[in-house]
């Protein structure tokens, strides 16, 4: 048996005094000062494991669905426009309808990190391995009656065939407004207003991903199939129902240069059939986008990279004729110490 721990901190907004940890408002996309507290914690967990039984981890960890998603991402989950993984645009990206993603919606159904998580990591058996994860408070509570998010996630990966890896991941999260707390926090509201406030808060989000990659030798191919559904629990209204597919490839162009590219397409159905798209939960749309990138190995430990991506949300049915689009580029250097 063995014991492990992992503790990481990030450097965020170091030019203006920000230091990392997201507040509740930042996680919900409603706080323009998105990162304003703490030391910028990333991984922060302890665990114990056995070669035959697997391992158990407690703390802030990578979500199980995130691990599965990476199997099918040609761009290595670079979080830029042009990929299903991208987190939208603008300061409050989590509320942006310009994103085709399964990461960023009004209640963040798929986050990279899950707070206060209990995760079981299985041993590999005949090429299969998996995780099961639960958190009773996946992100911080606020002071207006939201008791936090209960979150369950799991994945299973198979790599028992040479050059092939396949993974499936699922995550379900629910946000529940505590009636007693809400009554104390929302003084002055009529019963009907209070009921509306609670109804909006009581939601369930289910995200799923099926991912695969196959190494042909000169080219490695990638594929993703994703689904996202958000339901208001009080009346079982589906406020967002989305499917999206992404296909990509990565290949070495020389001993020092590797290039990748990907394309996605999908369909997003929001609450009702609005006549326009907006940054909230209205309008139905077709999704599309692509991403191109290259990496140059300056040495064994230092790599320069460049990425360009663009994406489009094109309204249909009642929202026909409306469109939102976004693009972005990045250049940088990565060094392993």
C-alpha positions in Angstrom: 0.0 0.0 0.0 1.0 3.6 -0.4 -0.1 7.1 0.5 -0.1 10.1 -1.9 -0.8 13.8 -2.0 -0.9 16.5 -4.6 -0.8 20.2 -4.0 -0.7 22.8 -6.7 -1.1 26.6 -6.9 -1.6 28.8 -10.0 -0.6 32.3 -10.9 -3.6 34.2 -12.2 -4.0 38.0 -12.8 -0.6 38.5 -11.2 -0.4 41.9 -12.9 -3.4 43.4 -11.1 -3.3 41.7 -7.7 -5.7 38.8 -8.3 -4.5 35.5 -6.9 -6.6 32.7 -8.1 -9.3 31.0 -6.2 -12.7 31.4 -7.7 -15.6 32.8 -5.6 -19.1 31.5 -5.9 -20.0 34.4 -8.2 -17.0 33.6 -10.5 -18.0 30.0 -10.7 -21.6 31.0 -11.7 -20.3 33.6 -14.1 -22.0 36.5 -12.3 -18.9 38.1 -10.7 -16.9 40.5 -12.9 -14.0 40.2 -10.4 -13.8 36.6 -11.2 -10.7 35.7 -9.3 -10.3 37.6 -6.0 -9.7 35.2 -3.1 -7.3 32.7 -1.7 -4.0 31.4 -3.2 -5.2 30.0 -6.5 -5.4 26.4 -5.5 -5.6 23.7 -8.2 -5.1 20.1 -7.2 -5.3 19.7 -3.4 -5.9 16.1 -2.3 -4.6 13.3 -0.2 -5.1 9.6 -0.9 -4.2 6.0 -0.2 -3.9 3.1 -2.7 -3.3 -0.6 -3.1 -2.1 -2.2 -6.2 -4.8 -4.8 -6.2 -7.7 -2.8 -4.7 -7.2 0.6 -6.3 -7.0 4.0 -4.6 -9.2 6.5 -2.7 -8.6 10.3 -2.8 -10.2 13.1 -0.8 -10.0 16.8 -1.7 -10.0 19.1 -4.7 -9.5 17.0 -7.8 -9.8 16.7 -11.5 -13.4 15.8 -12.5 -13.8 12.3 -13.8 -15.4 13.5 -17.0 -12.5 15.8 -17.7 -10.1 12.9 -17.8 -12.3 11.0 -20.3 -12.7 14.1 -22.5 -9.0 14.5 -22.9 -8.8 11.1 -24.7 -10.6 12.5 -27.7 -9.2 16.1 -27.8 -6.6 16.7 -30.6 -5.8 20.1 -29.1 -5.2 18.7 -25.6 -8.1 20.7 -24.0 -6.4 24.1 -24.7 -9.6 26.0 -23.7 -9.7 28.2 -26.8 -12.4 29.0 -29.3 -12.9 26.4 -32.0 -13.3 23.4 -29.8 -16.2 21.9 -27.8 -14.0 22.2 -24.8 -13.8 26.0 -25.1 -15.4 28.0 -22.3 -17.1 30.7 -24.4 -16.1 34.4 -24.5 -16.3 37.5 -22.3 -15.7 38.1 -18.7 -18.7 36.1 -17.6 -18.0 33.2 -20.0 -20.1 30.8 -18.0 -23.3 32.7 -19.0 -22.2 33.2 -22.7 -24.3 31.5 -25.4 -21.5 32.0 -27.9 -19.9 28.8 -26.5 -20.7 25.4 -28.0 -19.2 23.8 -25.0 -20.3 21.4 -22.4 -18.1 23.2 -19.8 -19.7 26.6 -19.4 -23.4 27.2 -18.8 -25.2 29.1 -16.2 -24.4 26.4 -13.5 -21.1 25.1 -14.8 -22.0 21.5 -15.4 -18.5 20.4 -16.3 -15.7 22.0 -14.4 -12.1 20.9 -14.4 -11.9 20.8 -10.7 -14.4 19.4 -8.1 -14.1 20.6 -4.5 -14.4 18.3 -1.5 -14.5 15.3 -3.7 -14.3 11.6 -2.8 -12.8 9.6 -5.7 -12.2 5.9 -6.2 -9.6 5.1 -8.8 -9.7 1.4 -9.9 -6.7 -0.7 -10.9 -6.3 -1.6 -14.5 -7.9 -5.0 -15.4 -7.6 -6.5 -18.9 -7.2 -3.0 -20.3 -10.1 -1.4 -18.4 -9.7 1.2 -15.7 -12.2 3.6 -14.2 -13.2 6.2 -11.6 -16.2 7.0 -9.4 -16.5 10.4 -7.8 -18.9 12.2 -5.5 -19.0 15.6 -3.9 -21.7 17.0 -1.6 -20.4 20.5 -2.1 -18.7 20.6 -5.5 -18.2 24.4 -5.4 -18.6 27.1 -2.7 -22.0 28.2 -1.4 -23.1 31.8 -1.4 -25.3 33.8 1.0 -28.6 33.8 -0.8 -29.9 30.4 0.0 -27.9 28.1 -2.4 -26.7 25.2 -0.4 -24.0 24.2 -3.0 -23.9 21.6 -5.7 -24.1 17.9 -5.2 -22.1 16.3 -8.0 -21.5 12.7 -9.1 -19.1 11.7 -11.9 -17.6 8.5 -13.3 -15.5 7.3 -16.2 -14.3 4.1 -17.8 -11.3 3.8 -20.1 -10.1 0.9 -22.3 -6.6 0.7 -23.9 -6.3 -3.0 -24.3 -6.0 -2.9 -28.1 -2.7 -1.6 -29.5 -2.8 2.1 -30.5 -6.4 2.5 -29.5 -7.9 4.3 -26.4 -11.6 4.7 -25.8 -13.2 6.4 -22.8 -16.7 7.3 -21.5 -17.4 9.9 -18.9 -20.6 11.1 -17.2 -21.2 13.9 -14.7 -24.4 14.9 -12.9 -24.7 17.9 -10.7 -27.6 19.5 -8.9 -28.1 22.9 -7.4 -30.7 23.2 -4.7 -32.0 26.3 -3.0 -32.7 25.8 0.7 -36.3 27.1 1.3 -35.6 28.1 5.0 -32.4 29.9 4.1 -34.0 31.6 1.1 -36.8 32.9 3.3 -34.4 34.5 5.6 -32.2 35.9 2.8 -35.0 37.2 0.5 -37.0 39.3 2.9 -39.6 41.4 1.2 -40.4 38.9 -1.5 -43.9 37.7 -2.0 -44.5 34.0 -1.7 -44.9 33.8 -5.5 -41.5 35.6 -6.0 -39.9 33.3 -3.5 -41.3 30.2 -5.2 -39.9 31.5 -8.5 -36.5 32.1 -7.0 -36.3 28.6 -5.5 -37.6 27.0 -8.8 -34.9 28.7 -10.8 -32.2 27.5 -8.4 -33.3 23.9 -8.3 -31.7 22.4 -11.3 -30.0 19.2 -12.5 -27.3 19.0 -15.2 -26.1 15.9 -16.9 -23.0 15.9 -19.1 -21.8 12.9 -21.1 -18.8 12.3 -23.3 -17.6 9.4 -25.5 -14.0 9.8 -26.6 -11.5 7.9 -28.6 -8.1 8.2 -30.3 -6.2 5.8 -32.6 -2.5 6.1 -33.5 -2.0 5.2 -37.2 1.7 5.9 -37.0 2.2 9.0 -39.0 -1.2 10.4 -37.8 -3.1 10.1 -34.6 -6.9 10.5 -35.0 -9.3 11.8 -32.4 -13.1 11.8 -32.0 -15.6 13.1 -29.4 -19.3 12.8 -28.9 -20.9 14.9 -26.2 -24.3 15.6 -24.7 -25.5 18.2 -22.2 -29.0 18.4 -20.7 -30.1 20.9 -18.0 -33.5 20.4 -16.3 -35.4 22.6 -13.9 -36.5 20.2 -11.2 -39.7 21.9 -10.1 -41.5 21.4 -13.4 -39.1 19.1 -15.2 -38.6 21.7 -17.9 -35.5 21.0 -20.1 -33.8 24.4 -20.5 -30.9 23.2 -22.5 -30.5 20.1 -24.7 -27.3 19.9 -26.7 -25.3 17.4 -28.7 -22.0 18.1 -30.3 -19.3 16.0 -32.2 -15.6 16.8 -32.8 -13.1 15.1 -35.0 -9.4 15.9 -35.1 -5.9 14.8 -36.0 -2.4 15.3 -34.7 0.8 14.5 -36.6 4.5 15.3 -36.6 5.7 17.4 -39.5 9.3 16.9 -38.6 11.5 15.8 -35.7 10.7 19.1 -33.9 7.3 20.3 -35.2 3.9 18.7 -34.5 0.6 20.1 -35.9 -3.0 19.4 -35.0 -6.4 20.4 -36.3 -10.0 19.7 -35.3 -13.6 20.4 -36.4 -16.8 20.3 -34.5 -20.5 20.4 -35.3 -23.6 20.2 -33.2 -27.1 21.3 -32.2 -28.3 23.4 -29.2 -31.9 23.6 -28.1 -32.6 26.2 -25.4 -35.7 26.9 -23.4 -38.6 27.7 -25.7 -38.0 28.8 -29.3 -36.9 32.4 -29.0 -36.8 34.7 -32.0 -33.3 35.7 -31.3 -30.2 34.3 -29.7 -29.0 35.8 -26.4 -26.4 35.3 -23.7 -29.0 33.6 -21.5 -31.1 30.5 -22.1 -33.0 31.4 -25.3 -32.8 30.5 -28.9 -32.1 27.3 -30.8 -28.9 27.0 -32.9 -26.5 25.0 -35.0 -23.0 24.9 -33.7 -19.7 24.7 -35.7 -16.1 25.6 -35.5 -12.5 24.5 -36.1 -9.1 24.9 -34.6 -5.5 24.7 -35.9 -2.3 24.6 -34.0 1.4 23.7 -34.0 4.1 23.0 -31.5 7.8 23.4 -31.9 10.2 21.6 -29.6 13.1 23.9 -28.8 14.5 21.2 -26.5 13.4 18.1 -24.6 11.8 20.4 -22.0 10.8 23.5 -23.8 8.1 23.8 -26.4 6.8 26.9 -28.3 3.2 26.8 -29.6 0.7 28.7 -31.7 -3.1 28.1 -31.9 -6.0 29.7 -33.9 -9.7 28.8 -33.5 -13.1 30.1 -34.6 -16.6 29.0 -33.8 -20.2 30.0 -34.7 -23.6 29.7 -33.1 -26.2 30.1 -35.9 -29.8 30.5 -35.0 -32.6 28.3 -36.5 -36.4 28.0 -36.3 -37.6 31.0 -34.4 -34.1 32.4 -34.1 -33.3 31.9 -37.8 -31.2 34.8 -39.2 -29.4 35.5 -36.0 -25.8 34.5 -35.4 -23.0 34.8 -32.8 -19.4 34.0 -33.5 -16.1 34.2 -31.7 -12.4 33.5 -32.5 -9.1 33.7 -30.8 -5.4 33.0 -31.2 -2.6 32.3 -28.8 1.2 32.0 -28.9 3.3 30.9 -26.0 6.0 28.7 -24.6 5.9 25.8 -22.2 8.8 24.7 -20.1 9.0 21.6 -17.8 11.2 22.2 -14.8 
